[in-house]
Amino acid sequence: MTQSAGPDILFFPPLLSVVVPAAAIAAEWAVPLGLLPNAGTGWSIVAGLVMMLGAGALAAGGTRAFRQAGTHVDPRQSALHLVQDGPYRFTRNPMYLGMVILQLGLGLVFSLDWAVLGAVILWACLHWGVVLREETYLSQKFGAPYDEYLTQTRRWL
């Protein structure tokens, strides 16, 4: 990997954020588990909507912080600047965290039991296929400032 190249990620996160919910819907249709309350029932819809709104705010805040810093949002491209503003003050991965929380929220709102398992799979794909690779890349690219950021800010929550 050269300094001008982006991180060597295994998965394109925006694609995962579409494929995993679609797979959860297909699995729910093929093999319904019936563990969650019916869609639109009481606490599950409220909790799910709150999670979805929070997920959207995290993702939008992360995107905004990248754009304000003048760096690429696409994780396949090189990082131009180290971003520590906005939601990056309390999580190193707000956009990816937003994807996982959105998956859980969708599960609650639409009674998709498989979406809960999908959230775990999504998190694992992001963690091992994207985040750890990005961290290696960013440490090599930015050195001590990034390494210090790693000690001050949590990876996920």
Salt bridges, closest charged atoms under 4 A:
ASP8 OD2 - ARG133 NH1 3.46
ASP74 OD2 - ARG76 NH2 2.79
GLU135 OE2 - ARG92 NH2 2.75
GLU135 OE1 - ARG155 NH2 2.72
